[in-house]
Amino acid sequence: MTYNPANPLIIQSDRSILLEVDNPLFSEARDLLGRFAELEKSPEHIHTYRITPLSLWNAAASGLSAQKILAVLENYSKYPIPQNIGVEITENIGRYGRIKLIEEKKAYFLVSDDIPLLAQIWNNRNIRPFLKGKPENNRIQIDTLMRGHVKQSLIKIGFPVQDLAGYVEGDFFQINFRDKTIGRTSFGLRPYQIEAIDTFHANGDVSGGSGVIVLPCGAGKTIVGIGVVTHLKMKALILATSTVAVRQWIQEFFDKTTISEGDIGEYTGETKSIRPITVTTYQMMTYRKRKSNHFPHFNLFNQQNWGIIIYDEVHLLPAPIFRITAELQTRRRLGLTATLVREDGHEDDVFSLIGPKKYDVPWKTLEKQGWIARAFCNEVRIDLPKDLKMTYALTGSRTQFRISSENPNKYDVILALLKKHQDDQILIIGQFIQQLTGVAERLKIPLITGKTENIERIRLYTAFRNGELKQLIVSKVGNFAINLPDANVLIQISGTFGSRQEEAQRLGRILRPKNDGSFAYFYTLITRESKEQEFAMNRQLFLTEQGYRYEIKEAAEL
């Protein structure tokens, strides 16, 4: 292989990959790298990726072979690839599927041609309680109720299971897409949505039916979920992030499908209706009066013979839901998300219990095709007032973050941005309620927080959506599942430490394509040389990986 010093990649023996931003091949190399490596750092000129076992297992599950991955590295590398990298890629890709889970005569078996590996599994004290006998004929029988627990345990020791045991057939439910919405607008699935649905379904093969579809906010993840339900034609249970999100799912079913009112139910704190299509919240499922109590609503998972369970915003899946999902492995499972990043590090649990990544598309690809709005990201750096600098210097890091996040000098920048975008639909979003309340009172702009009644939230969202309200302030409840298609400016005045998923979700609030083809503008207000600025670098990682660049602006420029 002849390597070219003009190429953009440097592959290092510690599994890190350096990517030159200013190289002409940067964009195409970035999109290919994102399929099997994770972005770690993204300063101006050199981005650092890392190949991890989980990134390779997701790649393997989506059909990438070690040969294809090595071909990408060879095609874009400046220098010869360290020998150990090729070995590690080949070995890790080879681990996915070395153990398969199959079903025979209503019994489950782990099967493998690697006899020593089966012996290792039998002798593992954490896995042994889930097994029903010693290895025999290249297989070990497992407890039928422990399918999920076995998969969780095996991924922890570095051997992700390829689950081919299939699913119970859920009850039949007739549902189809409409050709026109209720408002008589023509409707049809987009090409990538059809591809995502088909990839997940896999023609009904046991290799399909469970996994995660990754699409940016605004790209129609809800429509993909509904598409899977119409494809399967089975009863479905859908878990969403809030009551508002539940009602948006229900509205989309009414608007886009032939479902009747009596066939879809809302199961929330306000109403508990179980129907062939039932939509509930994570909060509802994890509610209990005391920590020592059981979860009273978990029985919803078994109330109907569900053909599929859909986990919206699957990267937010709470730990108790992991526990019940481990016992629901006979049901088809679909995770929907804009990013597989979890701040708690439980990506491997999503992989083993919901399923591996089945489909994703680079955000910039959908932007070029016109399916999501073109967005410009700006980081506005603001000085801390002199009278706060000593207070900041003498306090702990957590308080420093709070002080810098609530920097009062941000108010003047907000005013300047409101003036600059006075004809636009503007969302202001932040973390700290006291800060948001102060801004709302000074600017006389409505504020939605976790304490805002659902009826009031829906009223304000509707007024904003209809253009009656041009500006709206939201707390972190606005991070997820609000459908505001005409919002085209977002001003982020504070955030949750270094949360990459939050940054992605917030940009996603303004990515729905605009009827007039206008652009989207994302502003994040950052206090200079502060804890907030340190966290901002991490927050921006995921969006940088997707091809977005943050232009640094000085407050004085605005």
Residue pairs with C-beta under 8 A, 6 or more apart in sequence:
1 74
1 80
3 74
3 77
3 78
3 79
3 80
4 78
5 78
5 79
6 23
6 78
7 23
7 25
7 75
7 76
7 77
7 78
8 19
8 20
8 23
8 25
8 26
8 29
8 76
8 78
9 17
9 18
9 19
9 20
9 29
9 33
9 73
9 76
9 77
9 78
10 17
10 18
10 77
10 78
10 79
11 17
11 73
11 77
11 79
11 81
11 82
11 85
12 18
12 82
13 82
13 84
13 85
15 50
15 51
15 52
15 85
15 88
16 40
16 48
16 49
16 50
17 33
17 37
17 48
17 49
17 50
17 51
17 73
18 46
18 47
18 48
18 49
19 26
19 29
19 30
19 33
19 46
19 47
19 48
19 49
20 26
20 45
20 46
21 44
21 45
21 46
21 47
22 45
23 29
25 76
27 364
27 547
29 72
29 76
30 47
30 545
30 547
31 362
31 364
31 365
31 547
32 72
32 76
33 49
33 72
34 362
34 545
34 546
35 59
35 62
35 64
36 51
36 55
36 56
36 58
36 59
36 64
36 69
36 72
37 49
37 50
37 51
37 52
37 55
38 49
38 50
38 51
38 52
38 55
39 47
39 48
39 49
39 541
39 542
39 544
39 545
40 48
40 49
40 50
40 541
41 47
41 48
41 541
42 48
42 537
42 540
42 541
42 544
42 545
47 544
47 545
51 85
51 88
51 89
53 92
53 95
53 158
54 347
54 348
54 351
56 69
56 89
56 92
56 93
56 96
57 92
57 93
57 95
57 96
57 160
57 351
57 356
58 340
58 351
58 356
58 357
59 69
59 93
60 93
60 96
60 97
61 96
61 162
61 211
61 355
61 356
61 357
61 358
62 356
62 357
62 358
62 359
64 93
65 93
66 89
66 90
66 93
66 94
69 89
69 93
70 81
70 86
70 89
70 90
73 81
73 85
74 81
95 158
95 159
95 160
96 160
96 162
97 162
98 112
98 114
98 117
98 159
99 110
99 111
99 112
99 114
99 117
99 121
99 154
99 159
99 161
99 162
100 110
100 111
100 112
100 161
100 162
100 163
100 164
101 108
101 109
101 110
101 111
101 142
101 147
101 150
101 151
101 161
101 162
101 163
101 164
101 165
102 108
102 109
102 111
102 164
102 165
103 109
103 165
103 166
106 144
107 141
107 144
108 141
108 142
108 143
108 144
108 147
108 165
109 139
109 140
109 141
109 142
110 118
110 121
110 139
110 140
110 142
110 150
110 161
111 138
111 139
112 118
112 138
112 139
113 138
115 135
115 138
117 159
118 135
118 138
118 139
118 140
119 135
121 127
121 131
121 135
121 140
121 154
121 159
122 128
122 131
122 134
122 135
122 140
124 153
124 157
126 153
126 156
127 150
127 153
127 154
127 157
130 142
130 143
130 146
130 149
130 150
130 153
131 140
131 141
131 142
131 143
132 140
132 141
132 142
132 143
133 140
133 141
134 140
142 150
145 327
147 163
147 165
147 326
147 329
147 330
148 325
148 326
148 327
148 328
148 329
148 352
148 353
149 326
150 161
151 160
151 161
151 163
151 329
151 352
151 353
152 326
152 349
152 352
152 353
154 160
154 161
154 352
155 161
155 348
155 351
155 352
156 348
160 351
160 352
160 356
161 352
162 207
163 210
163 329
163 355
164 206
164 207
165 206
165 329
166 206
166 209
167 206
167 209
167 210
167 330
167 331
167 332
168 305
168 330
168 331
169 234
169 307
170 232
170 234
170 235
170 236
170 305
170 306
170 307
170 308
170 331
170 332
171 234
171 235
171 276
171 304
171 305
171 306
171 307
172 233
172 234
173 233
173 234
173 235
173 236
173 263
173 276
173 277
173 307
174 233
175 229
175 230
175 233
175 257
175 258
175 259
175 263
175 277
176 230
176 257
176 258
177 187
177 189
177 226
177 227
177 230
177 256
177 257
177 258
178 187
178 256
178 257
178 258
179 186
179 187
179 188
180 186
180 187
181 187
181 255
181 256
182 254
182 255
183 255
187 256
189 197
189 223
189 227
190 220
190 371
192 215
192 219
192 361
192 366
192 371
193 220
193 223
193 224
193 227
194 227
195 359
196 213
196 215
196 224
196 227
196 358
196 359
197 224
197 227
197 228
197 231
199 208
199 213
199 358
199 359
200 208
200 209
200 211
200 213
200 228
200 334
200 358
200 359
201 208
201 209
201 228
201 231
201 232
202 208
202 209
208 358
209 308
209 332
209 333
210 332
210 333
210 334
210 354
210 355
211 333
211 334
211 335
211 354
211 355
211 356
211 357
211 358
211 359
212 314
212 334
212 335
212 336
212 337
212 340
212 350
212 354
212 355
212 356
212 357
212 358
213 221
213 224
213 334
213 335
213 336
213 337
213 358
213 359
213 360
214 337
214 338
214 339
214 340
214 357
214 359
214 360
215 221
215 224
215 336
215 338
215 359
215 360
215 361
215 366
216 338
216 363
216 366
216 372
216 504
216 508
216 511
216 546
217 338
217 504
217 505
217 507
217 508
217 509
217 511
217 512
218 372
218 373
218 485
218 508
218 510
218 511
218 512
218 513
219 361
219 366
219 371
219 372
219 511
220 371
221 312
221 336
221 337
221 338
222 248
222 249
222 252
222 312
222 336
223 252
223 256
224 336
225 238
225 249
225 310
225 312
225 334
225 336
226 252
226 253
226 256
226 257
228 308
228 310
228 334
229 236
229 277
229 308
229 310
230 257
232 307
232 308
232 332
233 307
234 306
234 307
234 308
235 276
235 277
235 304
235 305
235 306
235 307
236 276
236 277
236 278
236 306
236 307
236 308
236 309
236 310
237 278
237 280
237 300
237 301
237 304
237 306
237 308
237 309
237 310
238 249
238 277
238 278
238 279
238 280
238 309
238 310
238 312
239 280
239 281
239 282
239 285
239 309
239 310
239 311
239 312
239 321
240 246
240 248
240 249
240 279
240 280
240 281
240 282
240 312
240 313
240 481
241 281
241 282
241 312
241 313
241 316
241 480
241 481
242 281
242 283
242 477
242 480
242 481
243 266
243 268
243 269
243 270
243 281
243 454
244 454
244 457
244 458
244 461
244 481
244 482
245 281
245 312
245 480
245 481
245 482
246 266
246 268
246 279
246 280
246 281
247 266
247 458
248 481
248 482
248 483
249 279
249 312
250 264
250 266
250 279
253 259
253 264
253 277
254 261
254 264
259 277
262 275
263 275
263 276
263 277
264 275
264 276
264 277
264 278
264 279
265 273
265 274
265 275
265 277
265 278
265 279
266 272
266 273
266 278
266 279
266 280
267 273
267 274
267 278
267 279
267 280
267 284
267 297
267 300
268 280
268 281
268 284
269 284
269 287
270 454
274 300
274 303
274 304
276 304
278 300
278 303
278 304
280 297
280 300
282 316
282 317
282 318
282 321
284 297
285 295
285 297
285 298
285 300
285 320
285 321
285 324
286 295
286 318
286 320
286 321
287 295
287 296
287 297
288 294
288 295
288 296
295 320
295 324
298 324
301 309
301 324
301 328
306 331
307 331
307 332
308 331
308 332
308 333
308 334
309 325
309 328
309 331
309 332
309 333
309 334
310 333
310 334
310 335
310 336
311 317
311 321
311 333
311 334
311 335
311 336
311 354
312 336
312 481
313 336
313 337
313 480
313 481
314 335
314 336
314 337
314 350
314 354
315 337
315 339
315 340
315 341
315 342
315 350
315 501
316 480
316 501
317 325
317 335
317 346
317 349
317 350
317 354
319 346
322 346
322 349
322 353
325 333
325 353
325 354
326 353
329 353
333 353
333 354
333 355
334 354
335 350
335 354
335 355
338 501
338 504
338 505
338 508
339 500
339 501
339 504
339 542
340 347
340 350
340 357
341 347
341 500
341 501
341 504
341 542
342 350
342 501
343 499
343 500
343 501
351 357
362 546
362 547
363 372
363 511
363 543
363 546
363 547
363 548
364 546
364 547
364 548
366 372
367 373
367 374
367 375
370 513
371 513
372 511
372 512
372 513
373 488
373 510
373 511
373 512
373 513
373 514
373 518
373 519
373 520
374 519
374 520
375 507
375 510
375 511
375 519
375 520
375 521
375 522
375 548
376 519
376 520
376 521
376 522
376 551
377 507
377 522
377 524
377 540
377 543
377 548
377 549
377 550
377 551
378 521
378 522
378 523
378 524
378 550
378 551
378 552
378 553
379 523
379 524
379 526
379 536
379 540
379 550
379 551
379 552
379 553
380 413
380 523
380 524
380 525
380 526
380 553
380 554
380 555
380 558
381 526
381 527
381 528
381 533
381 552
381 553
381 554
381 555
382 407
382 409
382 410
382 413
382 525
382 526
382 527
382 528
382 555
383 409
383 527
383 528
383 555
384 392
384 403
384 404
384 407
384 409
384 527
384 528
384 530
385 407
385 408
385 409
388 403
388 407
388 408
391 403
392 400
392 403
392 404
392 530
395 403
397 531
400 530
400 531
401 497
401 530
401 531
401 532
401 535
402 432
403 530
404 527
404 530
404 531
404 532
404 533
405 430
405 431
405 432
405 435
405 493
405 494
405 495
405 527
405 532
406 432
406 434
406 435
406 494
407 525
407 527
407 532
409 527
409 555
410 493
410 525
410 527
411 439
411 442
412 555
413 525
413 555
413 558
414 428
414 439
414 443
414 491
414 493
414 525
415 443
416 558
417 426
417 489
417 491
417 523
417 558
418 426
418 443
418 471
420 558
421 489
421 521
424 470
424 488
424 489
424 521
425 464
425 467
425 470
425 471
425 484
425 486
425 487
425 488
425 489
426 470
426 471
426 472
426 487
426 489
426 490
426 491
427 471
427 472
427 473
427 474
427 478
427 484
427 487
427 489
427 490
427 491
427 509
427 510
428 436
428 439
428 445
428 471
428 472
428 473
428 474
428 490
428 491
428 493
429 473
429 474
429 475
429 476
429 478
429 479
429 490
429 491
429 492
429 493
429 506
429 509
430 436
430 439
430 473
430 475
430 476
430 492
430 493
430 494
430 495
431 475
431 476
431 494
431 495
431 496
432 494
433 449
433 475
435 493
435 494
436 447
436 449
436 473
436 475
436 493
437 447
439 445
439 473
439 493
440 446
440 447
440 473
443 471
443 473
445 471
445 472
445 473
446 460
446 469
446 472
446 473
447 473
447 474
447 475
448 456
448 457
448 460
448 461
448 472
448 473
448 474
448 475
448 477
448 478
449 474
449 475
449 477
450 475
450 476
450 477
452 460
452 477
457 477
460 469
460 472
461 472
461 482
461 483
461 484
463 469
464 470
464 472
464 484
464 487
465 483
465 484
465 485
465 486
467 486
474 482
476 496
476 502
478 506
478 509
479 502
479 505
479 506
479 509
480 505
482 509
483 512
484 509
484 512
485 512
485 513
485 514
486 512
486 514
486 515
487 509
487 510
487 512
488 510
488 514
488 518
488 519
488 520
488 521
489 510
489 520
489 521
489 523
490 506
490 507
490 509
490 510
490 520
490 521
490 522
490 523
491 523
491 525
492 506
492 522
492 523
492 524
492 525
493 525
494 525
494 532
495 502
495 503
495 506
495 524
495 535
495 536
495 539
496 502
497 535
498 534
498 535
498 536
498 537
498 538
498 539
499 539
500 538
500 539
500 540
500 541
500 542
501 542
502 539
503 524
503 539
503 540
503 542
503 543
504 542
504 543
504 546
506 522
507 522
507 543
507 548
510 520
510 521
510 522
511 520
514 520
524 536
524 539
524 550
526 532
526 533
526 536
527 533
540 550
543 550
544 550
